[in-house]
């Protein structure tokens, strides 16, 4: 079954390659039987969801920044199956963090995982959220090219999936008292400030016509 699912994931990458708009560079991180099992364990233990495959039904996009300076550094961080260090996260699960997409400073979009494959990037919401990481930090604010690329990518995703929310990582706790929130430990929370109100205000301003839901 695991071998069949790995083949399915490969086919998803091929499908995206020939049906994509805007241009998306495929750069897949390690996706093996160990990561599959850890993802299933995370879905069950953290989100309370028992699934046969680690897939999601995307209804939300969460925008992040990487707090580093390059796609290479981000790939090297996400590629290992298990999370090295970061005890505040490993106590919840040994599964490494990741995201489906990464956007470079010049606006180049990279895809690390297929859209509907589970990625650990936002507590309580991974089960329904596609993650977009942007190369940057508080010291290196996100660029206009990244803003444009986020808009294009989100519009593309909205055509494919019933996306209802586009949120910044720093806003995720606003869903704690809603039916969207699925986290078995109410004390498992980490503070986030990325990508900040300024970037999200600008991004939402470009997406007004999509009539996305307002934040709770």
N, C-alpha and C positions, 0 to 999 in steps of 0.2 A: 504493500500500500504506500509506504514511504517513497519507494522508487517511482511509482506512478505519480505521486504528488510532486516530486521534484521535476518530472517531465512536464507536468501541468504548469509549474512556475516558469520553466523555460519557454513554453509556448506563449505564456502571457507576455514575456519580454519581447518575443518575436512579433506578436500582434501589435504591441505598442509601437515597435520600431517602424511598422509599415502603415500605421493609422494615426500617427501623431501629428498634432498641430497645437502649439508651436514646435520648433525643433527641440528635441530632447536627446541628450547624449546618454546612452545606456552605460552604466558603470556599476554592475551588480556586486553587492557585498556577498560574503559567504552565506549560502543558504543550504544547509545540510540537515541530516536527520537529527543531529543534536539541537540545532537551532529550532527546528520544527517542534521537537518535543518540549523544549523550554518555552516556546511561544504558547503551546497548548496549555502547559502548566500555569503560565502567567494568566492566560484567559480564565482558567478555572479558579486559581487561588486568589487572584487580585480582582478580577471582574465578576467572578461567580458564574462564568459561562463555560459549559461543557460542550466542546465542539470536536468534530472528527478531523477538521483541517483548520489551520491558523489563518483564517481569512476574515475580512471585515466587510461590512456593507457601508460604504462611505456616505456619511450625512453631514460631515463637518470637516473643515480644513483648519489646522492649527499652524500658525506662522511662528517661526523661531529665528534666533540667530545662534551661531555656532560658538562664539567667544574664542575663535581662533582665526588664523589668517589665510587659510587655503583649503581648497577641495581635497588636496592630498592628505592634509592633517585630519580632516573630517573623515575621509575614507579609512584612514589608519585607525581612527578612534572607533568607528562603527563596525569595521570588518571582523574583529574577533567575536566569536560566538558568546563568550562569557565576559562579563563586566569586570575589568581590572580595577581594584581599589573602590573608592566611593562607597564607604560602608553605609551611608544613609540610604543608598539604593540597593546594595547587594543584600541587605537584611530582608528586603521584600522579595527579591528574585535574583538569581545569578545571571539571568538573561541580559545581554548587553543592550544599551540604548541604540536607537537607529531612527531613520525616517525614510519615507518613500522617495523624497526629492531633496536636492541641494541646489541652491542657486549661487553662482560665483559672483564676484564683485562686478564683472562686466555684463552680468545678466544671463550668462550661459546656464542652461538648466540641465542638471544631471539627475538621472533616475537610479537610485540604489536598490530599490525593491519595487515590484509591481504594485500598481495602485491598490489592489484589494488584498494584498498580503499584510498581515499584522506586523506592526513596528511599535517598539516601546519608546514613546516620546512624550506622552502627556498623561500624568496620573489621572485615573478615573474615566478617561475618554478614549484611550487607544482603540477600543473595540469598534469605534465608529468614525475615527478621525484619520485623515491623511495628514502626514506631517511634511511641512516645507521648511527646511533649514536654509538660512542665508548666511554666507560667509561675512562675519562682522562681529562687532561688539559695541559696548558703550563708548570705548575709546575710538573705534572705527565704525561710525554710523553707516547704516545701509545706504546704498547709492540709488540714484534715480534709475539706473539701468536695472537694478534689482527690483525696484518698485514696479517698473513696466513688466518685467518678467513674471513677477508674482501675479499681476493682473492677468496676463496672457494665460499662465498656467491654470489659474483658478477658473477662468472662463472656459477653458478646455475641459477641466474636470467637471464643471457644472453641466456641460453638455452630455457628459457620460453618466453622471450620478445625481441623485436628488440631494444636492448639498443645501443644507438649511442655514448653517452658520459658518462664518469665517472669523476666527478669533486669534488674538495674540496669545502666546504662551503665558504671559503675565496675567491674563484674564481668566485662566482656566478654573480658578477656585470659585468663580461666580456661578458655576454650574453645580456646586456641591449640594444645594438644596432643591435640585430639580431631578426629574426622572431620568435625565441623561447620565447622571453620575453613577458609575459602577465601580466602587472600591470597597473591598471587604473590611479594611482597617481605617476607621475614621481619623486615626492619628497619623496615617501615612500621607504627609503633605510636605512639599518643598517650596520655598519661596522663589519666584521667578520675576525678572524684570524685562525680559526680551519679548518682542522687539521694541516695546515701548508704545506709548499712546500716540506720539507724533507720526510714526510710520503707519500704525493701524488706521489712524484717522485719514491719512492720505490714501491708503489702499482702499478703504471702504468708500471713500469719495469717488474712486474710479469704478466701483462696482454697484453703484446705486441702482442702475437699471435691472440688476439681477433680483432685486427685491428680497434680499436675504433677511432672515429673522434678526431682530434687534437683540442685543445682549440681555440676559436675565438680570 
